[in-house]
Amino acid sequence: MIRVSVLYPKSEGATFDHEYYRTKHVPMAVNGWNPARTEIDKGLDGPYEAAVHFFFETADRFQACMALPVTGELMADLPNYTNIEAQIQVSEVVAS
C-alpha cells in the first residue's frame, strides 16, 4: 500500500480555507483518482495547518493517477483555498 501525504506547514501570513478543502478540493481528487482510502487532517497543534493522506494499492497506480488530467486541475485549484506551498511525502505502508 502506498500513502501519499500532502502536508501544509503553518507559517506567518498563511491562509487556508478548511471548508473549501474538505468539501470541494479533496472530493475533486477522490473523484478523479479513486484512491483506496482518503483521510483529511485539520491541524490543532503542531507544525501543519492541514494534511490529506491518499492511499493507493500500488506505486504504479499512484503514478498513473499523477498523469491524469485531474492532477493539473487540482494544481490550478490551489489558490482557491490556500497560499501555503504544500510538502508531499510518498510512503510505503509496512504495517498498520
Beta strands, then each sheet from edge to edge (+ up, - down):
strand 1: 2-9
strand 2: 37-42
strand 3: 48-56
strand 4: 87-92
sheet 1: 2+ 3- 1+ 4-
end
